[in-house]
Amino acid sequence: MHDTGTGSTGNTAQPSRRTVLAATATAGVTAALAAATPSHAGPAGDRELRSLLSRMTLEEKVGQLFVMRVYGHSATDPDQADIDANLKEIGVRTAAELVAKYRVGGIIYFAWAHNTREPHQIAALSDGIQRASLGLPRGLPVLISTDQEHGIVARVGKPATLFPGAMAVGAGGSRSDARTLGRIAGRELRAMGIRQDYSPVADVNVNPANPVIGVRSFGADPRAVARLVAAEVAGYQGSGVAATAKHFPGHGDTNVDSHTGFPTITHSREEWERLDAPPFRAAIAAGIDSIMTAHLMVPALDDSGDPATLSRPILTGILRERLGFDGVVVTDSLGMEGVRTKYGDDRVPVLALKAGVDQLLNPPDLDLAWNAVLTAVREGELTEQRLDESILRILRLKSRLGLFRSPYVGQDGVGRHVGTRPHLAAADRIAERTTTLLVNEGRLLPLSRLRYPKVLVVGADPLSPSGTTGPPTGVLAGALSELGFSATALSTGTAPSAATVAKAVAAAGEADAVLVATYNVTATSSQKTLVEQLVATGRPVVAVAIRNPYDVAHLPSVPACLAAYSWTDVELRAAARVIAGRVEPRGKLPVAVRRADDPEQVLYPIGHGLSY
């Protein structure tokens, strides 16, 4: 069952009042538009949208192109610290002032900007932003977005439903699960007024050393990734939320993080067609609403030295003309180093628009960027017609998402849709199908609570992903205790000292079995030393790779090893149920694990996964 139109917005009890309020606030412009534009209307509403476009001032048009961050939990009454941050970075006090000054077409939510404290507050913030924008002369609804990938990247946390991340879903391999994830996650986002999600990740992670994508990708097999991308897109968009495939033309084979550097993808044109293109083609075939660009160079596609975000051959030549995409193209954050190394912050937004971009995401200096675009039009470098092309795509998307007809969400939908028991149960069931058993010597697993009642849980405790309980050792110990074990947690960190290793070894002497949470183990990592010394105690040791599944290559002595693909609660609890034998391990590796001593050799191929 798919929600369409206003089904998941929570305002079905009183649509007329809110519609009238919105219509009145926009001096009748959106009233006429609302009458002619149903929630998922397509090109039929173009005449009304073009009429709306013709009434906009140049300044309003420039504003529509920007999607901006803003600090605060409220559109009009944020905390003083957030007012100070807004004044320092944007020159406004509140979200309402941001919308009034720059007429931005979109706002992006972040946990660190204090936009996403809890679902009722998020819905109120969304409605406050819409009220501020629709109250302006010729005011338009705002397209609110966020990065809710699930797994290690999520901006909205508990009590909203948090699902396994992409590589875990890739290990499960179920298109039905991917579609369910998108449908439920989309329904919850929409109930909070978030109508655009920067997900799914369509990058094919063929490089184990990739520092920025990794477990955010569904895997290393382009066809498998393509199937799951298309399924998630169908789920999200069936719930009335715009999905966004990222990062075009593909960020899966890099060892540089584009947040901090400027990566180069060395794939030939043929390799790009075979490895990187299939998930984006699948997303477009599935009718995806938006695609995000990558701040990286692909010389085989454009040898100018420009990042893809600023490349007309890549964005217009390939994405628009070759692949036939006519939806919204959004940049990755313009504050990232990958797009700032060659040009100044004033040139980047202009060059992005010339390349074929529609939405300019999160520039470091909005005033500089906004005025640079305005000046480029006034001086003839950009035509107003070029702006109109992008704005029409953005307005069509807002229309399809029902924003002209039902801009407000109210509070009712939060209780009905966000973090409900059925949604949480679905996340647990999906997670159970993702845990991958890589090694199980002597059939150590499932772990018998009669033979091994006392379990010591040690290991890495990286900062918990947004809105999950953490730390991982505590979550694992708690889950095992609920399953009948007597489990205690001892955090040893991602780089345990010799003294910490000795403390863990001493504690292992008091336990019947030891569980070690590993996090991105390398050949020289002291986590490897920890595991080796725990194995040397003679106690049964089970390793759980809580991020990259490649850890197992560096742990040849461990008798049992599982991959959880993330350290969020839902994945750790599922791993605990597998360890305890409550569920069968059903995940299969979506990436190949290469030997640590000879990376040319595959230790465990794609599809490897043991069962009980």
C-alpha positions in Angstrom: 0.0 0.0 0.0 1.4 3.4 -1.0 0.6 6.8 0.4 -0.1 9.4 -2.3 -1.1 13.0 -2.1 -1.8 14.1 1.4 -2.2 10.6 2.8 1.0 10.8 5.0 1.0 14.5 5.8 -1.3 14.3 8.8 -3.6 17.2 7.7 -6.5 15.3 6.2 -8.7 16.3 9.1 -8.8 19.9 8.1 -7.4 20.4 4.6 -9.7 23.3 3.6 -8.5 25.6 6.4 -4.8 25.1 5.7 -5.3 25.3 1.9 -7.2 28.6 2.4 -4.5 29.9 4.7 -1.8 29.1 2.1 -3.8 30.5 -0.7 -4.6 33.8 1.1 -1.0 34.2 2.1 0.2 34.0 -1.6 -2.3 36.7 -2.8 -4.3 34.2 -4.8 -1.4 32.9 -7.0 -1.1 29.5 -5.4 -4.9 29.3 -5.0 -5.3 29.2 -8.7 -2.3 26.8 -9.0 -3.7 24.5 -6.3 -7.0 24.2 -8.1 -5.3 23.2 -11.3 -2.5 21.1 -9.8 -3.3 17.8 -8.1 -0.8 16.4 -5.6 1.0 14.3 -8.2 0.2 16.3 -11.3 2.7 16.2 -14.1 3.0 18.4 -17.1 -0.7 19.2 -17.0 0.1 22.0 -14.6 2.8 23.6 -16.7 0.6 26.5 -17.9 -0.1 27.5 -14.3 3.5 27.0 -13.3 4.8 29.1 -16.2 2.3 31.8 -15.2 3.7 31.7 -11.7 7.2 32.0 -13.1 6.3 35.0 -15.2 5.3 36.9 -12.1 8.5 36.3 -10.2 11.2 39.0 -9.9 14.7 38.2 -10.9 15.8 38.2 -7.2 13.0 35.7 -6.4 14.1 33.5 -9.2 17.7 33.5 -8.0 16.5 32.5 -4.5 14.5 29.5 -5.8 17.8 27.9 -7.0 19.3 27.8 -3.5 18.9 25.1 -0.8 20.4 26.4 2.4 21.2 25.3 5.9 19.9 27.3 8.9 20.4 26.9 12.6 17.6 26.3 15.1 14.7 24.1 16.1 12.1 26.8 15.4 11.5 29.0 12.3 10.9 32.1 14.4 12.2 31.5 17.9 15.5 29.5 17.9 17.9 29.4 20.8 20.3 32.3 21.2 23.3 30.2 20.3 21.6 29.4 17.0 20.6 33.0 16.4 24.3 33.9 16.9 25.4 31.1 14.4 22.9 32.3 11.8 24.1 35.9 12.1 27.7 34.9 11.8 27.2 32.5 8.8 24.2 33.9 7.0 23.5 37.4 8.2 20.0 36.5 9.4 18.6 35.6 12.8 16.1 32.8 11.9 14.8 30.5 9.2 11.9 33.0 8.7 14.4 35.8 8.1 16.5 33.6 5.7 13.4 32.9 3.6 12.3 36.6 3.6 15.8 38.0 2.7 16.9 35.5 0.0 13.6 33.8 -1.0 15.4 30.4 -0.9 13.6 27.6 -2.7 14.8 24.9 -0.3 16.2 24.4 3.2 18.3 21.4 4.3 18.0 20.0 7.8 21.0 18.8 9.9 21.2 17.4 13.4 24.2 19.6 14.1 22.2 22.7 13.1 19.7 21.6 15.8 16.9 21.2 13.2 16.0 17.6 14.1 15.6 17.3 17.9 12.5 15.1 17.7 9.6 14.4 15.2 6.9 16.8 16.6 9.5 19.7 16.7 10.6 18.9 13.2 7.0 19.0 11.9 6.5 22.4 13.7 9.7 23.7 12.2 8.7 22.6 8.7 5.3 24.3 9.1 6.9 27.4 10.5 9.2 27.6 7.4 6.2 27.2 5.1 4.2 29.8 6.9 7.1 32.3 6.7 7.6 31.7 3.0 3.9 31.6 2.0 3.3 34.8 4.0 5.5 36.8 1.6 4.3 38.6 -1.5 4.2 35.9 -4.3 5.4 33.5 -1.6 6.1 29.9 -2.6 6.3 26.7 -0.6 9.8 25.6 0.4 11.2 22.2 -0.5 12.7 20.9 2.7 15.4 18.2 2.4 17.8 16.1 4.4 20.3 13.3 4.2 18.4 10.3 5.6 20.3 7.4 4.1 19.9 5.2 7.2 22.8 3.2 8.5 25.7 5.5 9.3 24.2 8.7 7.8 20.9 9.8 9.3 19.8 13.3 10.3 16.5 12.3 12.0 17.1 9.9 14.9 15.0 8.1 17.5 12.0 7.8 18.0 11.8 7.9 14.2 12.4 4.5 12.6 16.0 3.9 11.6 16.8 1.2 9.1 20.0 -0.7 8.1 22.2 1.2 5.8 22.8 0.5 2.1 25.5 -2.1 2.3 23.5 -4.1 4.9 20.5 -3.9 2.5 22.9 -5.1 -0.2 23.8 -8.1 1.9 20.1 -8.9 2.3 19.7 -8.6 -1.4 16.0 -8.1 -1.2 14.3 -5.6 -3.6 11.1 -6.0 -1.5 13.0 -5.0 1.7 14.6 -2.0 -0.1 11.2 -0.9 -1.4 9.7 -1.3 2.1 12.5 0.7 3.6 11.9 3.6 1.2 8.1 3.4 1.6 8.2 3.6 5.5 11.1 6.0 5.7 9.4 8.3 3.1 6.1 8.2 5.0 7.8 9.2 8.2 9.8 12.0 6.5 6.7 13.4 4.8 4.8 13.4 8.1 7.6 15.7 9.4 7.4 18.0 6.4 10.6 16.8 4.7 9.7 16.2 1.1 13.1 15.5 -0.5 15.6 12.9 0.7 19.2 12.8 -0.5 19.1 9.0 -0.8 19.7 6.4 -2.2 23.4 6.3 -2.7 23.9 4.9 -6.3 27.7 4.7 -6.1 29.2 1.2 -6.7 31.8 0.7 -4.0 34.5 -1.2 -5.9 37.4 0.4 -3.9 37.7 -1.1 -0.3 39.9 1.9 0.6 37.1 4.4 -0.2 37.0 6.8 2.8 33.7 8.5 2.1 31.3 6.0 0.5 32.1 2.4 1.8 29.1 1.0 3.6 26.9 3.9 2.3 26.9 1.9 -1.0 24.7 -1.1 -1.7 27.8 -3.0 -2.9 30.3 -3.7 -5.7 28.1 -5.4 -8.3 26.6 -2.7 -10.6 23.6 -4.8 -11.5 22.8 -5.6 -7.9 23.2 -2.0 -6.8 21.0 -0.9 -9.7 18.2 -3.2 -8.7 18.2 -2.0 -5.1 18.5 1.7 -6.1 15.4 1.4 -8.3 13.5 -0.4 -5.5 14.3 2.2 -2.9 13.3 5.0 -5.3 9.9 3.3 -5.9 9.4 3.1 -2.1 10.3 6.7 -1.3 8.4 8.2 -4.3 5.4 6.0 -3.6 5.2 7.8 -0.3 5.3 11.2 -1.8 8.9 12.0 -1.1 11.5 12.9 -3.8 14.3 10.4 -3.9 17.8 11.6 -4.9 20.4 9.3 -6.5 23.9 10.3 -5.6 26.7 11.0 -6.5 26.7 11.4 -10.3 28.7 10.2 -12.3 29.8 7.8 -9.5 31.9 8.1 -6.3 32.6 4.4 -5.7 36.2 4.1 -6.8 38.1 6.8 -5.0 40.6 6.9 -2.0 40.0 10.7 -1.5 37.1 12.2 0.5 35.6 15.0 -1.5 34.7 16.8 1.7 38.4 17.4 2.3 40.1 16.9 -1.1 39.5 16.7 -4.9 39.2 13.1 -6.0 39.9 11.8 -9.5 38.1 8.7 -11.0 40.4 7.0 -13.4 37.8 4.8 -15.1 37.8 4.7 -18.8 34.6 5.6 -20.7 33.9 1.8 -21.1 34.6 1.1 -17.4 32.3 4.0 -16.4 29.5 2.6 -18.6 29.9 -0.9 -17.1 30.6 0.0 -13.4 29.2 3.4 -12.6 26.4 4.1 -15.0 23.9 1.2 -14.3 22.5 2.4 -11.0 21.9 5.9 -12.4 20.2 4.5 -15.5 18.0 2.3 -13.2 17.1 5.3 -11.1 16.1 7.3 -14.2 14.1 4.4 -15.5 12.3 4.2 -12.1 11.3 7.9 -12.5 13.6 9.4 -9.9 12.8 13.0 -9.1 16.4 14.3 -8.5 20.0 13.4 -8.9 23.0 14.8 -6.9 26.3 15.6 -8.5 29.8 14.6 -7.3 32.7 16.9 -6.6 35.2 14.8 -8.4 37.0 14.7 -11.7 36.5 12.0 -14.4 39.0 12.7 -17.2 37.5 10.1 -19.4 34.2 12.0 -19.4 35.6 15.5 -19.3 39.3 16.3 -19.5 39.0 19.9 -18.6 40.1 19.3 -15.0 36.7 20.6 -13.7 34.7 18.7 -11.0 31.6 16.9 -12.4 29.4 19.5 -10.5 30.8 22.2 -12.8 31.0 20.0 -16.0 28.7 20.7 -18.9 29.9 17.6 -20.8 29.0 15.4 -17.8 25.7 17.1 -16.5 24.2 18.2 -19.8 26.0 16.0 -22.3 25.7 12.7 -20.5 23.1 13.1 -17.7 20.6 15.2 -19.6 21.1 14.3 -23.3 22.6 10.7 -23.2 20.7 9.3 -20.2 17.6 11.4 -20.8 17.1 12.8 -17.3 14.9 15.8 -17.1 14.3 15.9 -13.3 16.0 18.2 -10.8 19.9 18.1 -10.6 21.1 19.2 -7.2 24.8 19.8 -6.3 26.4 18.1 -3.4 27.2 20.7 -0.7 29.1 23.7 -2.1 31.0 23.9 1.1 33.0 20.8 0.3 36.6 21.1 -0.7 36.2 19.0 -3.9 34.3 21.8 -5.6 36.3 24.7 -4.1 39.9 23.8 -5.2 39.8 25.3 -8.7 37.3 28.2 -8.5 36.3 30.7 -5.8 33.0 30.5 -4.0 31.6 33.3 -6.2 32.3 31.4 -9.4 31.1 27.9 -8.4 27.3 28.6 -8.4 27.5 30.3 -11.7 29.6 27.6 -13.3 27.3 24.9 -11.8 24.2 26.6 -13.4 26.1 26.8 -16.8 26.9 23.1 -16.5 23.2 22.2 -16.1 22.5 22.2 -12.3 19.1 23.2 -11.0 19.6 23.4 -7.2 22.6 24.9 -5.5 23.1 23.2 -2.1 24.4 24.8 1.0 27.0 27.3 -0.2 29.5 28.4 2.4 28.6 32.1 1.9 25.0 32.4 0.7 25.2 36.2 0.2 28.2 35.9 -2.0 26.8 33.0 -4.0 23.3 34.6 -4.4 24.7 37.9 -5.6 27.2 36.2 -7.9 24.2 34.5 -9.7 22.3 37.7 -9.8 25.2 39.6 -11.3 25.9 36.8 -13.8 22.3 37.3 -15.2 22.5 41.1 -15.1 25.8 41.1 -17.0 24.7 38.5 -19.5 26.8 35.5 -18.5 23.7 33.7 -17.6 20.3 34.3 -19.3 17.1 34.6 -17.4 15.8 31.9 -19.7 18.5 29.5 -18.3 17.3 30.3 -14.8 13.7 29.7 -15.9 14.5 26.2 -17.1 15.8 25.2 -13.7 13.0 27.0 -11.7 10.3 25.3 -13.8 11.9 21.9 -12.9 11.9 22.8 -9.3 8.3 24.1 -9.4 7.1 20.9 -11.2 8.7 18.9 -8.4 7.1 21.0 -5.7 3.8 20.5 -7.5 4.2 16.7 -7.8 5.0 16.5 -4.1 1.7 18.3 -3.2 3.4 21.4 -1.8 1.1 23.9 -3.5 -2.0 22.1 -2.4 -0.9 20.9 1.1 2.2 22.8 2.3 1.5 22.1 6.0 1.7 18.8 7.9 0.4 19.6 11.4 1.1 17.3 14.3 -1.4 14.5 13.7 0.7 12.7 11.1 3.7 12.4 13.5 1.8 10.3 15.9 0.2 8.2 13.1 3.3 7.5 11.1 6.6 8.2 12.8 8.3 5.4 14.8 5.2 3.3 15.0 5.4 -0.3 16.3 4.8 -1.8 12.8 7.5 0.4 11.3 10.1 -0.5 14.0 9.2 -4.2 13.6 9.8 -3.9 9.9 13.2 -2.4 10.5 14.1 -5.3 12.8 13.0 -7.9 10.3 14.9 -6.3 7.5 18.0 -6.1 9.7 17.8 -9.8 10.5 18.2 -10.6 6.9 21.4 -8.6 6.5 23.8 -9.9 9.1 26.5 -11.9 7.3 28.4 -14.8 8.9 31.9 -14.8 7.4 33.8 -17.3 9.6 32.5 -20.0 12.0 35.2 -22.5 12.9 34.1 -25.5 14.9 30.5 -24.3 14.7 31.2 -21.9 17.6 28.0 -20.0 16.6 25.3 -19.9 17.5 26.6 -19.2 21.0 25.0 -21.4 23.6 23.9 -19.5 26.7 24.1 -22.7 28.7 27.7 -23.4 27.7 28.8 -19.7 27.6 26.5 -17.8 30.0 29.0 -15.0 30.8 30.0 -12.9 27.8 32.4 -10.0 27.7 31.8 -7.4 25.0 34.8 -5.3 24.1 35.9 -3.2 21.2 35.5 0.0 19.3 33.0 2.5 20.3 32.9 5.1 17.5 30.6 8.1 18.0 27.1 6.7 17.6 25.3 7.7 14.3 22.6 10.3 14.7 19.8 9.4 17.0 20.9 5.9 17.9 21.6 4.8 21.5 25.2 3.7 21.5 27.9 3.0 22.4 28.1 -0.2 20.3 29.6 -2.4 23.0 26.8 -1.3 25.4 24.1 -1.9 22.8 25.5 -5.4 22.0 25.9 -6.3 25.7 22.3 -5.1 26.4 20.9 -7.1 23.5 22.7 -10.3 24.6 21.5 -9.8 28.2 17.9 -9.5 27.0 18.5 -12.8 25.1 19.5 -14.6 28.4 23.2 -14.1 28.6 25.0 -12.3 31.4 26.9 -9.8 29.3 29.1 -6.9 30.3 30.6 -4.2 28.2 34.2 -2.8 28.2 35.0 -0.1 25.7 38.5 -0.5 24.2 38.2 2.1 21.5 39.3 2.2 17.9 43.0 2.4 18.8 43.5 0.5 22.2 46.7 1.1 24.0 48.8 -1.7 25.4 47.3 -1.1 28.8 43.8 -1.2 27.5 44.5 -4.5 25.7 45.9 -5.9 28.9 42.8 -4.8 30.8 40.6 -6.5 28.2 42.7 -9.7 28.3 42.4 -9.8 32.1 38.6 -9.3 32.0 38.4 -12.1 29.4 39.7 -14.5 32.1 36.5 -13.9 34.0 34.2 -14.6 31.0 33.0 -17.7 29.2 33.2 -16.1 25.8 34.3 -12.8 24.3 32.6 -10.6 21.7 34.8 -8.0 19.9 33.3 -5.1 18.0 35.9 -4.1 15.3 35.9 -0.9 13.3 38.0 -0.5 10.1 40.9 -2.7 11.1 44.1 -2.2 9.3 47.4 -4.2 9.1 49.0 -2.0 11.8 45.8 -1.4 13.9 46.0 -2.1 17.6 42.5 -3.5 17.3 44.2 -6.4 15.5 46.6 -6.9 18.4 43.6 -6.8 20.8 41.8 -9.6 18.9 45.0 -11.7 18.7 45.7 -11.5 22.4 42.1 -12.3 23.3 42.2 -15.4 21.0 45.5 -16.4 22.8 43.6 -16.6 26.1 41.8 -19.7 24.8 38.4 -18.2 25.4 36.0 -18.4 22.4 36.2 -15.1 20.5 33.5 -13.7 18.1 34.3 -10.6 16.1 31.6 -8.4 14.7 32.8 -5.9 12.0 30.6 -2.9 12.9 31.5 -0.9 9.8 33.5 -2.3 6.8 33.3 -6.0 6.2 36.9 -5.9 5.1 38.0 -6.2 8.8 37.9 -10.0 8.5 41.0 -10.1 6.2 43.1 -8.7 9.1 41.8 -11.2 11.7 43.0 -14.6 10.5 43.1 -16.1 14.0 39.5 -15.3 15.0 37.2 -18.4 15.1 34.0 -16.6 14.3 33.3 -13.3 12.5 30.2 -11.5 11.4 29.6 -8.4 9.4 27.0 -5.9 10.6 27.8 -3.1 8.2 26.9 -0.4 10.7 26.9 0.4 14.4 23.3 1.6 14.6 21.0 -0.1 17.2 18.9 -1.9 14.6 21.9 -3.7 13.0 23.7 -4.4 16.3 20.5 -5.9 17.8 20.1 -8.1 14.7 23.7 -9.3 15.0 23.1 -10.2 18.7 20.0 -12.3 17.7 22.1 -14.1 15.1 24.9 -14.7 17.6 22.4 -16.1 20.1 20.8 -18.3 17.4 17.4 -16.6 17.6 17.6 -16.1 13.8 19.6 -17.6 11.0 22.4 -15.6 9.4 21.1 -14.9 5.9 23.3 -12.0 4.6 25.6 -12.5 1.7 28.7 -10.3 1.1 27.8 -7.5 -1.4 31.5 -6.7 -1.9 34.5 -8.9 -2.3 37.0 -9.1 0.7 40.6 -9.3 -0.6 43.5 -10.9 1.2 45.4 -8.6 3.5 48.8 -10.1 2.5 47.9 -10.3 -1.2 45.2 -7.8 -2.3 45.2 -9.3 -5.8 43.6 -12.4 -4.3 40.0 -12.6 -3.2 39.6 -14.1 0.3 35.8 -14.1 0.3 33.9 -13.3 -3.0 30.7 -11.4 -3.5 27.9 -13.7 -2.4 29.9 -15.4 0.5 27.9 -16.0 3.6 27.5 -19.0 6.0 24.4 -20.2 7.7 23.7 -22.5 10.7 
